[in-house]
Amino acid sequence: MPGGVSSFFRLIEAAWVLVRHDALIPREVEPMLPPSLRTAGRAVRVFSGREARKGRPGQRLARAFEELGPAAIKLGQLLSTRADVFGLEFADDLGHLKDRLPAFPIEVARAEVERALDRPVESLFLSFEPAIAAASLAQAHPAVLKDGRKVAVKVLRPGVEQRVATDLAAFRLAASLAYRFSEEARRLEMIEFTDTVARSLELELDLRLEAAACSELGEVMAKDGYMAAPAVVWEGVARRVMVTEWIQGSPLSAPGTIEQPGFDRHALADNIVRAFLTQALDHGVFHADLHEGNLFAAPPDKLYAVDFGIVGRLGPGERRFLAEILWGFLQRDYRRVAQVHFDAGYVPARHSVEAFAQALRAVGEPVAGRKATDVSMGRLLGLLFEITAVFDMHLRPELVLLQKTMASVEGVARRIDPDHDIWSAAKPVVERWIARELSPIAQARRLADQGSRIIDGLARWAETPVSPPVIVAETRSGAGLWTGLALGLSVGALAIAVLALMHAR
């Protein structure tokens, strides 16, 4: 683990890069700053380059993060989920962060594969070709297995773990300093946000975990057929190497992919929306990085996902919470939706349920019954983000993955089909989900589960010297719908719910 001194100097280096890109104290925010910071901003701007100052603040910060490397890129990608804090345009600029780098030599890659798998490359592959894609953490090589199958071999960059560890230590130092001296940093939970960045990177640096995620999501996707994942070649999986079968199709990020003959744009756009919703709502696990670069398509409407380094998860309680919100919006029962948030502890108890319901009505009524193509998701999310600030709703970074992925999915769908109606695509999945979660049968099943827990608790009480208050606590835990949801859910829950409201009339 890097020491405090090295973390401090890495922080200074990062600050210098930000200064050169006019991203530390951007000139655009100068009028909103106190006099001392305005003076500091003008002073440091002397050291920024003319070319580096071009573009909007988010674009300049994205370029600075690209220069700083993988940990900064990951930080920028997660900051792009916080439009509630930085604004939609700024978040969108960060959302376009690219981490494409020159590939390291094939000889180095071969050596890394042999070291990781503890066997010669020739013992597994008939051929092993130069990299076709290179990012900040890893690169991908086409290869052919001994049995003739074409595969993709993902190899981590040499030494990337040490570089990431150094950067993460610097980020943690910066977050600690901000937390100590800034009330706003405490409200935004900067330390926990940094921990989320660190955890995400640690998972991505162990390709065994990514292979497991690919396998799990592949099984989930196969149940519905809206999207597919490549099969994992487990004999080619190690901490620093992962082998998967080759995907047939073209990346959606490649120019002209969907202009190829035979594509059904409408069906393709429907499939990406339905794939995300079925993963998240029906199965509680979803690919949380569904942008064009991670999606391949083949005519007429086949979709394939790659890069499973970021996976989102929703527990049963969280999905139930989301179901209650959806139901409340469908009924235009804003008081109920507001109460659900308070029951969950998502909105601090010091606020008024009625005032929050009024704010939800201000978001929901203007879009009720309107076509989804007439409603800007960006504006909708903007309104919801304003509510989070007014009512002090702390957005947990790990749960914001739901909102981030939903917004990304909608953006991809609209770029595939500019007239795409996200509600029409989502409706069959959402209706099925609501029927399952809120049906009398589902409620009876939950009551039965609750009764079973109570009986188990009483049985344990009879067998062990457990005092009655513990049984009461366990009973409340079983009966209280929201006990396990104290940290709430992301604004994405509300956004999906408001989409449902559009056709509720």
Secondary structure, 3 states (H helix, E strand, C coil): CCCHHHHHHHHHHHHHHHHHCCCCCCHHHHHHCCHHHHHHHHHHHCCCCCCCCCCCHHHHHHHHHHHHCHHHHHHHHHHCCCHHHHCHHHHHHHHCCCCECCCCCHHHHHHHHHHHHCCCHHHCEEEECCCCEEECCEEEEEEEECCCCEEEEEEECCCHHHHHHHHHHHHHHHHHHHHHHCHHHHHCCHHHHHHHHHHHHHHHCCHHHHHHHHHHHHHHHHHHCCCECCCECHHHCECCEEEEECCCCEECCCCCCCCCCCCCHHHHHHHHHHHHHHHHHHHCEEECCCCHHHEEEECCCEEEECCCCCEEECCHHHHHHHHHHHHHHHCCCHHHHHHHHHHCCCCCCCCCHHHHHHHHHHHHHHHCCCCHHHCCHHHHHHHHHHHHHHCCCCCCCCCHHHHHHHHHHHHHHHHHCCCCCHHHHHHHHHHHHHHHHHCHHHHHHHHHHHHHHHHHHHHHHHHCCCCHHHHHHHHHHHHCCCHHHCCCCCCHHHHHHHHHHCCCC
